[in-house]
Amino acid sequence: MSNTLREFTDADFMTHVMRSQQPVLVDFWAPWCGPCKALTPTIEKLAGEFAGKVVVGKMDIQMHPQAAGELGIRSIPALLFFKGGRVVDSLMGPASEAKIRDKLEQLAE
């Protein structure tokens, strides 16, 4: 994983996502999810591009199911965009790099 891509856990979700001063993109995934694995290089690339503007991270729902359950994540991959501790946008299922970049640009404004 690139050094700009965070790995969130249930233990630090409140601190690093909900209380973040910066906007945050969380990619909810699991090791057995093929589309999730296919999305990882795109998420890593965008984490580098938006470093300093948007915190980008992944959360393994198999290892850390609490936050995903509380947020109502029912299918993966699920991309949730947070600002001020609130979900302001989402993309469910596989998404193109262009679509994710567009959402990140809006989030960074």
GUBA-297457 format. One record per atom (N, C-alpha, C, O, CB): atom name; residue in three letters; x, y, z. Coordinates in steps of 0.1 Angstrom, whole numbers, padded with zeros to 4 digits. Each point is the difference from the previous one (the first is absolute). Glycine has a CB too. Example, Ala and Ser with C-alpha at 12.3 -4.5 7.8 and 13.67 -1.06 7.14 Angstrom:
// GUBA-297457
SITE name resn  east north    up
SITE    N  ALA  0132 -0057  0078
SITE   CA  ALA -0009  0012  0000
SITE    C  ALA  0009  0012  0000
SITE    O  ALA  0010  0000  0007
SITE   CB  ALA -0029 -0012  0005
SITE    N  SER  0015  0023 -0019
SITE   CA  SER  0009  0011  0000
SITE    C  SER -0008  0011  0008
SITE    O  SER  0005  0011  0001
SITE   CB  SER  0007 -0017 -0023
// end
This chain:
// GUBA-297457
SITE name resn  east north    up
SITE    N  MET  0008 -0012  0000
SITE   CA  MET -0008  0012  0000
SITE    C  MET  0009  0012  0000
SITE    O  MET  0010  0001  0007
SITE   CB  MET -0029 -0013  0005
SITE    N  SER  0015  0023 -0019
SITE   CA  SER  0008  0012 -0001
SITE    C  SER  0000  0007  0013
SITE    O  SER -0009 -0002  0009
SITE   CB  SER  0004  0004 -0033
SITE    N  ASN  0015  0006  0027
SITE   CA  ASN  0001  0007  0013
SITE    C  ASN -0011  0011  0001
SITE    O  ASN -0001  0006  0011
SITE   CB  ASN  0025 -0011 -0010
SITE    N  THR -0031  0009 -0012
SITE   CA  THR -0010  0010  0001
SITE    C  THR -0014 -0006  0002
SITE    O  THR -0010  0007  0003
SITE   CB  THR  0024  0008 -0017
SITE    N  LEU -0015 -0028  0013
SITE   CA  LEU -0012 -0008  0002
SITE    C  LEU -0001 -0005  0014
SITE    O  LEU  0008 -0008  0004
SITE   CB  LEU -0009  0002 -0029
SITE    N  ARG -0009  0010  0032
SITE   CA  ARG -0002 -0004  0014
SITE    C  ARG -0007 -0013  0001
SITE    O  ARG -0007 -0004 -0009
SITE   CB  ARG  0007  0028  0016
SITE    N  GLU  0002 -0031  0004
SITE   CA  GLU -0008 -0013  0003
SITE    C  GLU -0007  0003  0013
SITE    O  GLU  0006  0001  0010
SITE   CB  GLU  0011 -0016 -0022
SITE    N  PHE -0031  0017  0011
SITE   CA  PHE -0008  0003  0011
SITE    C  PHE -0004 -0013  0007
SITE    O  PHE -0002 -0010 -0006
SITE   CB  PHE -0006  0031 -0005
SITE    N  THR  0005 -0020  0024
SITE   CA  THR -0005 -0011  0008
SITE    C  THR -0012  0005  0008
SITE    O  THR -0002  0012  0001
SITE   CB  THR  0025 -0022  0001
SITE    N  ASP -0030  0001  0004
SITE   CA  ASP -0011  0004  0009
SITE    C  ASP  0005  0009  0011
SITE    O  ASP -0007  0009  0004
SITE   CB  ASP -0006 -0030 -0010
SITE    N  ALA  0025  0018  0011
SITE   CA  ALA  0005  0007  0012
SITE    C  ALA  0003  0014 -0003
SITE    O  ALA -0001  0009  0008
SITE   CB  ALA  0010 -0030  0000
SITE    N  ASP -0004  0024 -0021
SITE   CA  ASP  0004  0014 -0003
SITE    C  ASP -0010  0007 -0009
SITE    O  ASP  0003  0012 -0004
SITE   CB  ASP  0020 -0019  0007
SITE    N  PHE -0034  0001 -0007
SITE   CA  PHE -0009  0006 -0010
SITE    C  PHE -0006  0013  0005
SITE    O  PHE  0000  0010 -0007
SITE   CB  PHE -0006 -0033  0000
SITE    N  MET  0003  0024  0020
SITE   CA  MET -0006  0012  0005
SITE    C  MET  0010  0012  0000
SITE    O  MET -0003  0011 -0004
SITE   CB  MET -0012 -0025  0019
SITE    N  THR  0027  0011 -0011
SITE   CA  THR  0011  0010  0000
SITE    C  THR  0004  0004 -0014
SITE    O  THR  0001  0012 -0003
SITE   CB  THR  0007 -0021  0025
SITE    N  HIS -0005  0000 -0031
SITE   CA  HIS  0006  0003 -0012
SITE    C  HIS -0010  0003 -0012
SITE    O  HIS  0004  0005 -0010
SITE   CB  HIS  0015 -0019  0017
SITE    N  VAL -0031  0010 -0005
SITE   CA  VAL -0010  0003 -0010
SITE    C  VAL -0011  0010  0005
SITE    O  VAL -0001  0011 -0006
SITE   CB  VAL  0005 -0034 -0004
SITE    N  MET -0011  0019  0020
SITE   CA  MET -0011  0009  0005
SITE    C  MET  0005  0013  0005
SITE    O  MET -0007  0010 -0001
SITE   CB  MET -0006 -0031  0006
SITE    N  ARG  0025  0022  0001
SITE   CA  ARG  0005  0012  0006
SITE    C  ARG  0011  0007 -0008
SITE    O  ARG  0006  0009  0004
SITE   CB  ARG -0012 -0018  0018
SITE    N  SER  0008  0004 -0034
SITE   CA  SER  0010  0005 -0009
SITE    C  SER -0003  0015 -0004
SITE    O  SER -0011  0004 -0003
SITE   CB  SER  0016 -0027 -0005
SITE    N  GLN  0006  0031  0009
SITE   CA  GLN -0001  0014 -0005
SITE    C  GLN -0001  0001 -0015
SITE    O  GLN -0005  0009 -0006
SITE   CB  GLN  0017 -0002  0026
SITE    N  GLN -0007 -0018 -0027
SITE   CA  GLN  0000  0000 -0014
SITE    C  GLN -0011 -0010 -0005
SITE    O  GLN -0005 -0008  0008
SITE   CB  GLN  0030  0013 -0009
SITE    N  PRO -0030 -0003 -0011
SITE   CA  PRO -0009 -0009 -0006
SITE    C  PRO  0006 -0014 -0001
SITE    O  PRO  0013 -0001  0000
SITE   CB  PRO -0024  0019 -0013
SITE    N  VAL  0003 -0029  0013
SITE   CA  VAL  0005 -0013  0001
SITE    C  VAL -0007 -0009 -0010
SITE    O  VAL -0013  0001 -0001
SITE   CB  VAL  0020  0002  0025
SITE    N  LEU  0000 -0011 -0032
SITE   CA  LEU -0006 -0011 -0008
SITE    C  LEU  0003 -0013  0006
SITE    O  LEU  0012 -0003  0003
SITE   CB  LEU -0010  0017 -0024
SITE    N  VAL -0012 -0022  0024
SITE   CA  VAL  0003 -0014  0006
SITE    C  VAL -0005 -0010 -0010
SITE    O  VAL -0012  0000 -0005
SITE   CB  VAL  0009  0008  0029
SITE    N  ASP  0012 -0017 -0028
SITE   CA  ASP -0003 -0011 -0009
SITE    C  ASP -0003 -0012  0009
SITE    O  ASP  0010 -0006  0006
SITE   CB  ASP  0004  0015 -0025
SITE    N  PHE -0026 -0013  0020
SITE   CA  PHE -0004 -0012  0008
SITE    C  PHE  0002 -0012 -0009
SITE    O  PHE -0005 -0001 -0011
SITE   CB  PHE -0011  0013  0026
SITE    N  TRP  0024 -0022 -0011
SITE   CA  TRP  0003 -0012 -0008
SITE    C  TRP  0002 -0012  0009
SITE    O  TRP -0001  0000  0012
SITE   CB  TRP  0012  0015 -0029
SITE    N  ALA -0008 -0027  0010
SITE   CA  ALA  0003 -0012  0007
SITE    C  ALA  0010 -0008 -0009
SITE    O  ALA -0001  0001 -0012
SITE   CB  ALA -0022 -0002  0024
SITE    N  PRO  0031 -0007 -0006
SITE   CA  PRO  0010 -0008 -0007
SITE    C  PRO -0006 -0009 -0011
SITE    O  PRO  0007 -0003 -0010
SITE   CB  PRO  0008  0005  0030
SITE    N  TRP -0027 -0007 -0018
SITE   CA  TRP -0006 -0010 -0009
SITE    C  TRP -0007  0007 -0011
SITE    O  TRP -0006 -0007 -0009
SITE   CB  TRP  0004 -0009  0028
SITE    N  CYS  0001  0029 -0020
SITE   CA  CYS -0007  0008 -0010
SITE    C  CYS  0008  0003 -0012
SITE    O  CYS  0009  0009  0001
SITE   CB  CYS -0023  0001  0018
SITE    N  GLY  0012 -0016 -0030
SITE   CA  GLY  0008  0002 -0012
SITE    C  GLY -0001  0015 -0005
SITE    O  GLY  0010  0006 -0003
SITE   CB  GLY -0014 -0030 -0003
SITE    N  PRO -0008  0029  0005
SITE   CA  PRO -0001  0014 -0005
SITE    C  PRO  0007  0010  0010
SITE    O  PRO  0005  0010 -0005
SITE   CB  PRO -0027 -0016 -0006
SITE    N  CYS  0022  0003  0024
SITE   CA  CYS  0007  0008  0009
SITE    C  CYS  0015  0000 -0003
SITE    O  CYS  0006  0011  0000
SITE   CB  CYS -0024 -0016  0018
SITE    N  LYS  0024 -0007 -0020
SITE   CA  LYS  0014 -0001 -0003
SITE    C  LYS  0003  0008 -0013
SITE    O  LYS  0011  0006 -0001
SITE   CB  LYS -0010 -0029  0013
SITE    N  ALA -0010  0022 -0022
SITE   CA  ALA  0002  0007 -0013
SITE    C  ALA  0001  0015  0002
SITE    O  ALA  0006  0007 -0008
SITE   CB  ALA -0017 -0026 -0004
SITE    N  LEU  0003  0024  0022
SITE   CA  LEU -0001  0014  0002
SITE    C  LEU  0012  0006  0008
SITE    O  LEU  0003  0012 -0001
SITE   CB  LEU -0027 -0015  0001
SITE    N  THR  0032 -0006  0007
SITE   CA  THR  0011  0005  0008
SITE    C  THR  0010  0008 -0007
SITE    O  THR  0004  0011  0005
SITE   CB  THR -0007 -0031  0008
SITE    N  PRO  0008  0017 -0025
SITE   CA  PRO  0010  0008 -0006
SITE    C  PRO -0005  0014 -0003
SITE    O  PRO  0007  0010  0001
SITE   CB  PRO  0003 -0030 -0011
SITE    N  THR -0023  0021  0006
SITE   CA  THR -0006  0013 -0002
SITE    C  THR -0001  0009  0013
SITE    O  THR  0004  0011  0000
SITE   CB  THR -0017 -0021 -0019
SITE    N  ILE  0009  0003  0029
SITE   CA  ILE -0001  0007  0013
SITE    C  ILE  0014  0005  0005
SITE    O  ILE  0002  0011  0005
SITE   CB  ILE -0022 -0025  0001
SITE    N  GLU  0031  0005 -0008
SITE   CA  GLU  0013  0004  0004
SITE    C  GLU  0005  0012 -0008
SITE    O  GLU  0006  0009  0005
SITE   CB  GLU -0001 -0033  0001
SITE    N  LYS -0008  0024 -0019
SITE   CA  LYS  0004  0011 -0009
SITE    C  LYS -0006  0013  0004
SITE    O  LYS  0006  0010  0001
SITE   CB  LYS -0003 -0027 -0020
SITE    N  LEU -0016  0016  0021
SITE   CA  LEU -0008  0012  0004
SITE    C  LEU  0004  0005  0014
SITE    O  LEU  0000  0012  0003
SITE   CB  LEU -0019 -0019 -0017
SITE    N  ALA  0023 -0002  0023
SITE   CA  ALA  0005  0004  0013
SITE    C  ALA  0012  0009 -0001
SITE    O  ALA  0002  0010  0007
SITE   CB  ALA -0011 -0031  0003
SITE    N  GLY  0018  0018 -0019
SITE   CA  GLY  0012  0008 -0003
SITE    C  GLY -0003  0013 -0006
SITE    O  GLY  0005  0010  0004
SITE   CB  GLY  0008 -0031 -0007
SITE    N  GLU -0022  0021 -0007
SITE   CA  GLU -0004  0012 -0007
SITE    C  GLU -0007  0010  0010
SITE    O  GLU  0002  0012 -0002
SITE   CB  GLU -0005 -0025 -0019
SITE    N  PHE -0005  0008  0030
SITE   CA  PHE -0007  0009  0009
SITE    C  PHE  0006  0002  0014
SITE    O  PHE -0006  0005  0009
SITE   CB  PHE -0014 -0012 -0022
SITE    N  ALA  0032  0002  0014
SITE   CA  ALA  0007  0001  0013
SITE    C  ALA  0001  0015  0005
SITE    O  ALA  0003  0009 -0008
SITE   CB  ALA  0011 -0030  0002
SITE    N  GLY -0018  0023  0018
SITE   CA  GLY  0000  0014  0005
SITE    C  GLY -0013  0007 -0001
SITE    O  GLY -0003  0010  0006
SITE   CB  GLY  0027 -0009 -0011
SITE    N  LYS -0033 -0007 -0004
SITE   CA  LYS -0013  0006 -0002
SITE    C  LYS -0011 -0008  0005
SITE    O  LYS -0010  0004  0006
SITE   CB  LYS  0019  0007 -0026
SITE    N  VAL -0008 -0025  0018
SITE   CA  VAL -0010 -0009  0004
SITE    C  VAL  0008 -0012  0006
SITE    O  VAL  0009 -0005 -0006
SITE   CB  VAL -0026  0012 -0012
SITE    N  VAL  0013 -0012  0030
SITE   CA  VAL  0005 -0012  0005
SITE    C  VAL -0007 -0012 -0006
SITE    O  VAL -0012  0000 -0001
SITE   CB  VAL  0017  0011  0023
SITE    N  VAL  0003 -0020 -0028
SITE   CA  VAL -0005 -0012 -0007
SITE    C  VAL  0004 -0012  0007
SITE    O  VAL  0012 -0002  0003
SITE   CB  VAL -0012  0014 -0025
SITE    N  GLY -0009 -0021  0025
SITE   CA  GLY  0003 -0012  0007
SITE    C  GLY -0009 -0012 -0003
SITE    O  GLY -0011  0002 -0006
SITE   CB  GLY  0020  0012  0024
SITE    N  LYS -0005 -0025 -0014
SITE   CA  LYS -0008 -0013 -0002
SITE    C  LYS -0004 -0005  0014
SITE    O  LYS  0007  0002  0010
SITE   CB  LYS  0005 -0007 -0032
SITE    N  MET -0023 -0003  0022
SITE   CA  MET -0004 -0006  0012
SITE    C  MET -0005 -0014 -0003
SITE    O  MET -0010 -0002 -0007
SITE   CB  MET  0004  0024  0017
SITE    N  ASP  0013 -0032 -0005
SITE   CA  ASP -0003 -0014 -0002
SITE    C  ASP -0012 -0004  0009
SITE    O  ASP  0001  0000  0012
SITE   CB  ASP  0023 -0005 -0018
SITE    N  ILE -0036  0003  0000
SITE   CA  ILE -0012 -0002  0007
SITE    C  ILE  0000 -0014  0007
SITE    O  ILE -0008 -0002  0009
SITE   CB  ILE -0004  0018 -0024
SITE    N  GLN  0020 -0025  0010
SITE   CA  GLN  0001 -0013  0006
SITE    C  GLN  0007  0001  0013
SITE    O  GLN -0004 -0007  0010
SITE   CB  GLN  0004 -0004 -0032
SITE    N  MET  0011  0019  0023
SITE   CA  MET  0008  0001  0012
SITE    C  MET -0007  0011  0009
SITE    O  MET  0002 -0001  0013
SITE   CB  MET  0019 -0006 -0025
SITE    N  HIS -0027  0017  0007
SITE   CA  HIS -0006  0011  0007
SITE    C  HIS -0014  0003 -0004
SITE    O  HIS -0002  0009 -0008
SITE   CB  HIS  0025  0001  0010
SITE    N  PRO -0033 -0019  0002
SITE   CA  PRO -0013  0002 -0005
SITE    C  PRO -0009  0010  0007
SITE    O  PRO -0011  0004 -0005
SITE   CB  PRO  0013 -0027  0000
SITE    N  GLN  0002  0029  0016
SITE   CA  GLN -0008  0008  0008
SITE    C  GLN -0004  0013 -0007
SITE    O  GLN -0012  0003 -0002
SITE   CB  GLN  0022 -0012  0022
SITE    N  ALA -0001  0017 -0025
SITE   CA  ALA -0003  0012 -0007
SITE    C  ALA -0008 -0002 -0013
SITE    O  ALA -0010  0007 -0002
SITE   CB  ALA  0031  0003  0011
SITE    N  ALA -0018 -0021 -0016
SITE   CA  ALA -0008 -0003 -0012
SITE    C  ALA -0014 -0003  0003
SITE    O  ALA -0010  0004 -0007
SITE   CB  ALA  0030 -0013 -0004
SITE    N  GLY -0022  0001  0022
SITE   CA  GLY -0014 -0003  0005
SITE    C  GLY -0007  0012  0004
SITE    O  GLY -0012  0002 -0004
SITE   CB  GLY  0020 -0024  0011
SITE    N  GLU -0002  0031  0000
SITE   CA  GLU -0006  0012  0005
SITE    C  GLU -0004  0010 -0011
SITE    O  GLU -0010  0007  0000
SITE   CB  GLU  0023 -0009  0021
SITE    N  LEU -0005  0001 -0032
SITE   CA  LEU -0003  0009 -0012
SITE    C  LEU -0009 -0007 -0010
SITE    O  LEU -0003  0006 -0010
SITE   CB  LEU  0025  0005  0014
SITE    N  GLY -0026 -0023 -0001
SITE   CA  GLY -0010 -0007 -0009
SITE    C  GLY  0007 -0005 -0013
SITE    O  GLY -0007 -0002 -0010
SITE   CB  GLY -0010  0017  0019
SITE    N  ILE  0030 -0018 -0009
SITE   CA  ILE  0006 -0006 -0012
SITE    C  ILE -0005 -0014 -0002
SITE    O  ILE  0002 -0008  0009
SITE   CB  ILE  0019  0023 -0005
SITE    N  ARG -0027 -0017 -0015
SITE   CA  ARG -0006 -0013 -0003
SITE    C  ARG  0007 -0008 -0011
SITE    O  ARG -0001 -0012 -0001
SITE   CB  ARG -0021  0021  0009
SITE    N  SER  0029 -0001 -0016
SITE   CA  SER  0008 -0007 -0011
SITE    C  SER  0013  0008 -0002
SITE    O  SER  0001  0012  0004
SITE   CB  SER -0023 -0020 -0015
SITE    N  ILE  0031  0001  0005
SITE   CA  ILE  0013  0006 -0002
SITE    C  ILE  0005 -0003 -0014
SITE    O  ILE -0005 -0009 -0006
SITE   CB  ILE  0011  0007  0030
SITE    N  PRO  0003  0010 -0030
SITE   CA  PRO  0006  0012  0006
SITE    C  PRO -0011  0011  0003
SITE    O  PRO -0009  0002 -0008
SITE   CB  PRO  0031 -0008 -0003
SITE    N  ALA -0019  0014  0021
SITE   CA  ALA -0008  0011  0003
SITE    C  ALA  0009  0012  0004
SITE    O  ALA  0008 -0001  0009
SITE   CB  ALA -0027 -0014 -0001
SITE    N  LEU  0018  0026 -0015
SITE   CA  LEU  0008  0012  0002
SITE    C  LEU -0009  0010  0007
SITE    O  LEU -0010  0004 -0006
SITE   CB  LEU  0025 -0009 -0014
SITE    N  LEU -0011  0009  0032
SITE   CA  LEU -0008  0011  0007
SITE    C  LEU  0009  0012  0001
SITE    O  LEU  0012 -0001  0004
SITE   CB  LEU -0025 -0016  0009
SITE    N  PHE  0008  0028 -0016
SITE   CA  PHE  0007  0013  0001
SITE    C  PHE -0005  0008  0012
SITE    O  PHE -0012  0003  0001
SITE   CB  PHE  0015 -0003 -0026
SITE    N  PHE  0006  0003  0034
SITE   CA  PHE -0004  0007  0013
SITE    C  PHE  0005  0014  0000
SITE    O  PHE  0011  0003 -0005
SITE   CB  PHE -0010 -0025  0017
SITE    N  LYS -0008  0031 -0007
SITE   CA  LYS  0004  0014  0003
SITE    C  LYS -0006  0005  0013
SITE    O  LYS -0013 -0002  0001
SITE   CB  LYS  0015  0007 -0027
SITE    N  GLY  0006 -0001  0035
SITE   CA  GLY -0006  0005  0013
SITE    C  GLY -0006 -0011  0007
SITE    O  GLY -0010  0002  0008
SITE   CB  GLY  0007  0020 -0018
SITE    N  GLY  0008 -0035  0009
SITE   CA  GLY -0006 -0011  0007
SITE    C  GLY -0013 -0006 -0005
SITE    O  GLY -0006 -0008  0006
SITE   CB  GLY  0017  0018  0013
SITE    N  ARG -0015 -0005 -0031
SITE   CA  ARG -0012 -0005 -0006
SITE    C  ARG  0002 -0006 -0014
SITE    O  ARG  0009  0005 -0007
SITE   CB  ARG -0022  0012  0020
SITE    N  VAL  0006 -0027 -0016
SITE   CA  VAL  0000 -0005 -0014
SITE    C  VAL -0007  0010 -0009
SITE    O  VAL -0011  0003  0002
SITE   CB  VAL  0011 -0027  0006
SITE    N  VAL  0008  0029 -0018
SITE   CA  VAL -0006  0010 -0009
SITE    C  VAL -0002 -0006 -0014
SITE    O  VAL -0006  0007 -0008
SITE   CB  VAL  0017  0011  0021
SITE    N  ASP -0005 -0029 -0016
SITE   CA  ASP -0001 -0007 -0013
SITE    C  ASP  0004 -0014  0001
SITE    O  ASP  0007 -0004  0010
SITE   CB  ASP -0003  0026 -0022
SITE    N  SER -0008 -0030  0002
SITE   CA  SER  0005 -0014  0000
SITE    C  SER -0001 -0005 -0014
SITE    O  SER -0006  0005 -0009
SITE   CB  SER -0003 -0009  0032
SITE    N  LEU  0017 -0007 -0025
SITE   CA  LEU  0000 -0008 -0013
SITE    C  LEU -0001 -0014  0005
SITE    O  LEU  0009 -0005  0007
SITE   CB  LEU  0004  0022 -0021
SITE    N  MET -0023 -0025  0009
SITE   CA  MET -0001 -0014  0004
SITE    C  MET  0003 -0008 -0013
SITE    O  MET -0004  0002 -0011
SITE   CB  MET -0013  0003  0029
SITE    N  GLY  0025 -0016 -0015
SITE   CA  GLY  0004 -0009 -0011
SITE    C  GLY  0013  0006 -0007
SITE    O  GLY  0005  0010  0003
SITE   CB  GLY -0029 -0017 -0006
SITE    N  PRO  0028  0000 -0008
SITE   CA  PRO  0012  0004 -0007
SITE    C  PRO -0002  0014 -0006
SITE    O  PRO -0011  0003 -0005
SITE   CB  PRO  0017 -0027  0000
SITE    N  ALA  0004  0033  0006
SITE   CA  ALA -0002  0013 -0006
SITE    C  ALA  0013  0004 -0008
SITE    O  ALA  0011 -0005  0003
SITE   CB  ALA -0026  0012  0017
SITE    N  SER  0013  0001 -0030
SITE   CA  SER  0011  0004 -0008
SITE    C  SER  0009  0010  0007
SITE    O  SER -0004  0007  0009
SITE   CB  SER -0010 -0011 -0030
SITE    N  GLU  0027  0004  0017
SITE   CA  GLU  0009  0010  0005
SITE    C  GLU -0005  0014 -0002
SITE    O  GLU  0001  0009  0009
SITE   CB  GLU  0018 -0024 -0013
SITE    N  ALA -0025  0018 -0008
SITE   CA  ALA -0005  0014 -0002
SITE    C  ALA -0011  0003  0009
SITE    O  ALA -0001  0012  0005
SITE   CB  ALA  0007 -0015 -0029
SITE    N  LYS -0015 -0006  0027
SITE   CA  LYS -0011  0003  0009
SITE    C  LYS  0004  0002  0014
SITE    O  LYS -0004  0010  0007
SITE   CB  LYS -0010 -0024 -0022
SITE    N  ILE  0024  0006  0020
SITE   CA  ILE  0005  0002  0013
SITE    C  ILE  0008  0013  0001
SITE    O  ILE -0002  0008  0010
SITE   CB  ILE  0004 -0033 -0007
SITE    N  ARG  0006  0029 -0013
SITE   CA  ARG  0007  0012  0000
SITE    C  ARG -0009  0012  0000
SITE    O  ARG  0002  0010  0007
SITE   CB  ARG  0016 -0021 -0020
SITE    N  ASP -0029  0010  0005
SITE   CA  ASP -0010  0011  0000
SITE    C  ASP -0006  0002  0014
SITE    O  ASP -0001  0012  0005
SITE   CB  ASP -0004 -0017 -0029
SITE    N  LYS  0002 -0006  0031
SITE   CA  LYS -0006  0001  0014
SITE    C  LYS  0011  0006  0009
SITE    O  LYS -0004  0008  0009
SITE   CB  LYS -0012 -0027 -0013
SITE    N  LEU  0028  0015  0003
SITE   CA  LEU  0011  0005  0008
SITE    C  LEU  0002  0015 -0002
SITE    O  LEU  0003  0008  0010
SITE   CB  LEU  0008 -0031 -0010
SITE    N  GLU -0011  0027 -0012
SITE   CA  GLU  0001  0015 -0003
SITE    C  GLU -0011  0008  0006
SITE    O  GLU  0003  0011  0006
SITE   CB  GLU  0008 -0017 -0028
SITE    N  GLN -0023  0001  0022
SITE   CA  GLN -0011  0007  0006
SITE    C  GLN  0002  0000  0015
SITE    O  GLN -0003  0010  0007
SITE   CB  GLN -0012 -0017 -0025
SITE    N  LEU  0020 -0004  0024
SITE   CA  LEU  0002 -0001  0014
SITE    C  LEU  0011  0009  0005
SITE    O  LEU -0001  0006  0011
SITE   CB  LEU -0006 -0030 -0012
SITE    N  ALA  0017  0026 -0007
SITE   CA  ALA  0012  0009  0003
SITE    C  ALA -0003  0015  0000
SITE    O  ALA  0007  0007  0005
SITE   CB  ALA  0007 -0026 -0014
SITE    N  GLU -0025  0022  0003
SITE   CA  GLU -0004  0015 -0002
SITE    C  GLU -0003  0006  0014
SITE    O  GLU -0002  0012  0000
SITE   CB  GLU -0007 -0016 -0023
// end
